[in-house]
Amino acid sequence: MRVLLTGHQGYLGTVMAPVLAAAGHEVVGLDAGLFADCVLGPAPADPPGYRVDLRDVTAEHVAGVDAVIHLAALSNDPLGSLAPELTYDINHHASVRLARLARDAGVRRFLYASTCSVYGAAGGDELVGEDAPLRPVTPYAESKVRVEDDLRALADGDFSPVYLRNATAFGFSPRLRADIVLNNLVGHALLSGEVLVLSDGTPWRPLVHAEDIARAFTAALTAPREAVHDRAFNIGSESNNVTVAEIAGQVAEAVEGSKVVITGETGADPRSYRVDFSRFRAAVPGFDCAWSVKRGALELADAYRAHGLGREGFERRFTRLAVLRASAEAGAVDDTLRRR
């Protein structure tokens, strides 16, 4: 297939592009480039692609494409809350517009990167499946719900949208993110000796490695149409449903000499849910996640040490909010965000 991969210069896209290429697909990237320089270690070899804001995509960008994998978004809760109107403009409106252009150009499969954050305030210890009520509590998660709803209206006999609700990502990527929970805790442990948890540690978090996300999307790309058409799938594994305190404990084991410090200063996070991931395994037989939390923590610790992760990079270069603020100061994003 000729696959348009949006967000190919992001945390997940940088991992996914070579996985797609190894499976025999021709990958064309599309990215605004805001995080292209957030590189730890050797610079990755990007596929050919377009440097364009998602809101400026035209029919030319989807011409001759067999499938679209849509990762590009303003990603994470603090960033989304900084300027909610910008999050909705990019994550929601521009995403639906891209899907319409793709459908009109004859693209047959559209894989949308949604999130398990749509279950936000689910609560309880029962596993949450894809048919559970959606209770987003942030603009980021709400934008994902809106896109799923609008893509369903576009689904027809020729255009198959698929909604892959990723668990919280973790693991090393050449374009690092240090603002997601496991990556953050490992970095903080290496730099300070403390695995610092600001909540009370009780919320449940489903986790999934970036490489497992890439493998899931690659599998969904060629799965039989009847198995995936217009369906939502949670992406992850039940064994990686863990509390924040349990994540911290795994990190402390991976980073020798570190200790867990739970301050509880932010209280109990209302976002807490355990997720059922069995639907995707049933739809795509043979797929399962390969990465555990412990293995991911060890991988990150080794990579951080090998590439010389320092405090400046950890705090400024590899957190989405800090990078976007720096881009705003340089005049690279909208006046809406600069005024914030």
C-alpha positions as MATLAB code, in Angstrom:
seq = 'MRVLLTGHQGYLGTVMAPVLAAAGHEVVGLDAGLFADCVLGPAPADPPGYRVDLRDVTAEHVAGVDAVIHLAALSNDPLGSLAPELTYDINHHASVRLARLARDAGVRRFLYASTCSVYGAAGGDELVGEDAPLRPVTPYAESKVRVEDDLRALADGDFSPVYLRNATAFGFSPRLRADIVLNNLVGHALLSGEVLVLSDGTPWRPLVHAEDIARAFTAALTAPREAVHDRAFNIGSESNNVTVAEIAGQVAEAVEGSKVVITGETGADPRSYRVDFSRFRAAVPGFDCAWSVKRGALELADAYRAHGLGREGFERRFTRLAVLRASAEAGAVDDTLRRR';
ca = [
       0.000    0.000    0.000;
       0.919    3.644   -0.418;
       0.247    5.018    3.063;
       0.007    8.651    4.121;
       1.265    8.830    7.712;
       0.361   12.101    9.411;
       2.506   13.056   12.379;
       5.450   11.109   10.987;
       7.889   13.400   12.820;
       6.235   12.891   16.183;
       6.856   10.510   19.062;
       4.735    7.673   17.645;
       5.147    8.429   13.953;
       8.934    8.181   14.152;
       8.573    4.643   15.507;
       5.728    3.672   13.166;
       7.253    4.741    9.834;
      10.023    2.101    9.775;
       7.617   -0.598   10.993;
       5.305    0.164    8.068;
       8.219    0.214    5.627;
       9.487   -3.135    6.939;
       6.031   -4.583    6.220;
       6.442   -3.560    2.566;
       4.380   -0.379    2.485;
       5.400    2.846    0.756;
       5.223    5.558    3.421;
       4.622    9.235    2.712;
       4.753   11.553    5.710;
       2.827   14.702    6.562;
       3.815   16.843    9.539;
       3.916   20.475   10.621;
       7.394   19.869   12.016;
       6.804   21.418   15.445;
       8.536   18.509   17.179;
      10.902   17.440   14.401;
      13.945   18.622   16.360;
      12.996   16.839   19.609;
      15.630   14.189   18.932;
      17.529   12.185   21.548;
      20.383   10.216   20.050;
      21.076    9.811   16.322;
      18.633   11.618   14.030;
      16.050    9.247   12.528;
      15.768    8.684    8.786;
      12.357   10.103    7.896;
      10.337    8.925    4.902;
       9.688   11.479    2.154;
       6.860   13.763    3.132;
       5.084   17.089    3.247;
       5.859   19.868    5.729;
       2.365   21.284    6.180;
      -0.022   22.267    8.960;
      -2.883   19.789    9.241;
      -5.341   22.637    8.695;
      -3.759   23.394    5.307;
      -3.988   19.913    3.807;
      -5.383   19.808    0.254;
      -6.627   17.101   -2.107;
      -3.126   16.982   -3.591;
      -1.730   15.532   -0.378;
      -4.038   12.499   -0.466;
      -3.957   11.882   -4.214;
      -2.805    8.383   -5.119;
      -2.916    7.171   -1.516;
      -4.356    3.749   -0.622;
      -4.684    4.365    3.122;
      -4.239    7.109    5.699;
      -2.868    6.607    9.196;
      -3.768    9.757   11.095;
      -1.609   10.393   14.164;
      -1.101   14.162   13.914;
      -2.632   16.175   16.767;
      -1.877   18.539   19.591;
      -1.268   15.782   22.078;
      -1.701   15.638   25.820;
      -4.003   17.107   28.433;
      -2.021   20.148   29.685;
      -1.311   21.254   26.131;
      -4.960   20.838   25.166;
      -6.085   22.873   28.138;
      -3.655   25.683   27.288;
      -5.762   26.722   24.287;
      -8.831   24.477   23.935;
     -10.089   26.273   20.818;
      -6.820   25.471   19.036;
      -7.037   21.845   20.127;
     -10.542   21.546   18.682;
      -9.533   23.354   15.488;
      -6.599   21.034   14.797;
      -7.565   17.771   16.479;
     -11.242   17.802   15.527;
     -12.084   20.026   12.560;
      -8.852   19.518   10.615;
      -8.977   15.746   11.210;
     -12.503   15.430    9.836;
     -11.600   17.618    6.878;
      -8.629   15.341    6.133;
     -10.945   12.320    6.229;
     -13.374   13.932    3.780;
     -10.542   14.747    1.395;
      -9.277   11.187    1.687;
     -12.700    9.680    1.033;
     -13.243   11.924   -1.988;
      -9.814   10.938   -3.340;
     -10.705    7.238   -3.199;
      -8.743    6.293   -0.068;
     -10.275    3.087    1.182;
      -8.959    2.762    4.754;
      -8.516    5.526    7.318;
      -6.876    4.521   10.615;
      -7.532    7.113   13.279;
      -5.370    7.380   16.387;
      -7.891    7.833   19.174;
      -7.207    7.269   22.862;
      -8.354    5.338   25.906;
      -8.615    8.771   27.544;
     -12.135    8.875   26.109;
     -13.113    6.709   29.117;
     -11.602    9.367   31.425;
     -13.867    9.291   34.454;
     -14.942    5.655   34.145;
     -13.722    4.775   37.656;
     -14.018    1.389   39.347;
     -11.947   -1.735   38.908;
     -14.011   -3.378   36.147;
     -12.423   -3.644   32.695;
     -13.735   -1.015   30.281;
     -14.612   -2.223   26.781;
     -15.190   -0.284   23.582;
     -18.951   -0.097   24.150;
     -18.620    1.536   27.569;
     -19.884    5.112   28.047;
     -17.371    7.747   26.979;
     -16.574   10.228   29.741;
     -13.773   12.521   28.498;
     -12.619   15.084   31.054;
     -10.176   17.157   28.954;
     -10.323   19.037   25.617;
      -7.818   16.544   24.182;
     -10.005   13.527   24.972;
     -13.189   15.377   23.960;
     -11.649   16.191   20.569;
     -11.052   12.473   19.998;
     -14.681   11.619   20.802;
     -15.909   14.258   18.349;
     -13.718   12.927   15.544;
     -14.880    9.354   16.071;
     -18.507   10.515   15.867;
     -17.927   12.478   12.665;
     -15.924    9.721   10.982;
     -18.777    7.281   11.540;
     -20.965    9.549    9.432;
     -18.433    9.262    6.579;
     -18.172    5.455    6.623;
     -19.660    3.759    3.562;
     -19.102    0.853    1.211;
     -15.867    2.316   -0.116;
     -14.436    4.242    2.853;
     -13.513    2.374    6.023;
     -12.559    4.425    9.072;
     -11.125    2.494   12.029;
     -10.741    4.005   15.508;
      -7.720    2.734   17.422;
      -7.958    3.877   21.039;
      -4.390    3.718   22.253;
      -3.597    3.249   25.895;
      -1.086    5.714   27.359;
       2.076    5.308   25.332;
       5.517    4.610   26.764;
       8.940    3.601   25.551;
      11.871    5.065   23.700;
      11.479    6.904   20.404;
      14.198    8.833   18.555;
      11.795   11.768   18.943;
      11.330   11.525   22.653;
       8.396   12.548   24.795;
       9.228   13.038   28.455;
       5.763   14.207   29.502;
       4.015   10.828   29.499;
       3.920    8.955   32.747;
       6.452    6.116   32.448;
       8.924    8.130   30.358;
       8.675   10.976   32.851;
       9.165    8.831   35.937;
      12.233    7.099   34.471;
      13.803   10.415   33.487;
      13.162   11.959   36.874;
      14.571    8.904   38.638;
      17.795    9.054   36.633;
      18.258   12.798   37.142;
      17.298   13.040   40.812;
      17.248    9.557   42.325;
      13.532    9.975   43.053;
      10.583    8.409   41.237;
       8.376   11.402   41.916;
       4.584   10.893   41.937;
       2.512   14.019   42.574;
      -0.861   12.265   42.771;
      -1.788    9.810   45.510;
      -0.716    6.957   43.214;
      -4.110    5.236   43.142;
      -5.399    5.983   39.596;
      -5.360    3.127   37.115;
      -3.456    3.673   33.877;
      -3.477    1.351   30.879;
      -0.086    1.515   29.149;
       1.179    0.436   25.716;
       4.643    0.640   24.172;
       5.131    2.842   21.089;
       6.370   -0.163   19.123;
       3.254   -2.179   19.993;
       1.104    0.723   18.777;
       3.031    0.700   15.499;
       2.521   -3.040   15.129;
      -1.206   -2.729   15.857;
      -1.710   -0.053   13.210;
       0.271   -2.087   10.708;
      -1.921   -5.117   11.424;
      -5.132   -3.059   11.142;
      -3.993   -1.696    7.788;
      -4.336   -5.060    6.063;
      -6.950   -6.762    8.258;
     -10.087   -7.979    6.452;
     -12.507   -5.121    5.907;
     -15.361   -6.892    7.660;
     -13.233   -7.294   10.792;
     -12.398   -3.606   11.262;
     -14.776   -1.442    9.224;
     -16.201    1.451   11.282;
     -15.165   -0.186   14.563;
     -13.367    1.063   17.660;
     -10.535   -0.950   19.206;
      -8.646   -0.494   22.444;
      -4.920   -0.938   21.797;
      -2.822   -2.372   24.619;
      -2.788   -5.398   26.919;
      -4.569   -6.212   30.164;
      -1.280   -7.029   31.876;
      -0.288   -3.374   31.471;
      -3.312   -2.066   33.376;
      -1.406   -0.684   36.369;
      -1.809    1.977   39.026;
       0.495    4.976   39.018;
       2.049    3.672   42.231;
       2.735    0.313   40.557;
       4.350    2.100   37.607;
       6.563    3.986   40.046;
       7.572    0.724   41.717;
       8.562   -0.812   38.370;
      10.630    2.284   37.569;
      12.419    2.121   40.923;
      13.399   -1.485   40.164;
      14.676   -0.477   36.711;
      16.700    2.535   37.903;
      19.134    1.251   40.476;
      19.478    3.422   43.549;
      16.230    5.334   43.031;
      13.333    5.449   45.467;
       9.605    6.093   45.100;
       8.334    9.389   46.510;
       4.547    9.827   46.469;
       3.685   13.368   47.597;
      -0.080   13.172   47.000;
      -0.116   16.952   46.533;
      -2.466   16.808   43.532;
      -4.807   14.310   45.205;
      -6.657   11.531   43.448;
      -6.796   11.958   39.671;
     -10.400   11.580   38.392;
      -9.027    9.835   35.282;
      -8.859    6.227   36.345;
      -9.805    3.176   34.307;
      -8.763   -0.401   33.524;
      -9.237   -1.413   29.915;
     -10.297   -4.585   28.091;
      -8.142   -5.069   24.984;
      -9.583   -8.377   23.768;
     -11.637   -7.041   20.844;
      -8.596   -6.193   18.732;
      -6.972   -9.562   19.397;
     -10.189  -11.241   18.236;
     -10.430   -9.094   15.098;
      -6.752   -9.503   14.187;
      -5.753  -13.052   15.236;
      -2.110  -13.432   16.128;
      -1.627   -9.904   17.394;
      -0.558   -9.304   20.970;
       1.555   -6.709   22.709;
       5.188   -7.625   23.295;
       6.265   -4.998   25.818;
       5.774   -5.019   29.586;
       6.026   -1.985   31.840;
       9.213   -3.342   33.454;
      10.891   -4.043   30.129;
       9.957   -0.565   28.893;
      11.388    1.073   32.000;
      14.682   -0.785   31.543;
      14.798    0.176   27.849;
      14.225    3.835   28.668;
      16.823    3.917   31.419;
      19.429    2.395   29.082;
      18.536    4.788   26.247;
      18.558    7.850   28.479;
      21.984    6.935   29.818;
      23.371    6.059   26.381;
      22.272    9.337   24.828;
      23.135   11.623   27.733;
      19.711   12.836   28.791;
      20.191   16.012   30.836;
      17.891   18.165   32.916;
      17.588   20.933   30.297;
      16.555   18.512   27.611;
      14.249   16.598   29.908;
      12.426   19.706   31.118;
      12.424   21.825   27.949;
      13.137   19.882   24.774;
      11.084   16.749   25.312;
       7.805   17.965   26.820;
       5.070   18.947   24.395;
       3.969   22.004   26.356;
       7.474   23.447   26.647;
       8.268   22.854   22.973;
       5.024   24.409   21.793;
       5.538   27.445   24.004;
       8.997   27.891   22.515;
       7.498   27.605   19.029;
       4.931   30.216   19.957;
       7.636   32.603   21.112;
       9.384   32.083   17.782;
       6.189   32.911   15.903;
       5.697   29.374   14.618;
       2.116   28.851   15.820;
      -1.122   30.790   15.979;
      -1.654   34.139   17.664;
      -4.269   32.334   19.750;
      -1.576   30.296   21.456;
       0.995   33.102   21.581;
      -1.403   35.239   23.590;
      -1.493   32.506   26.216;
];
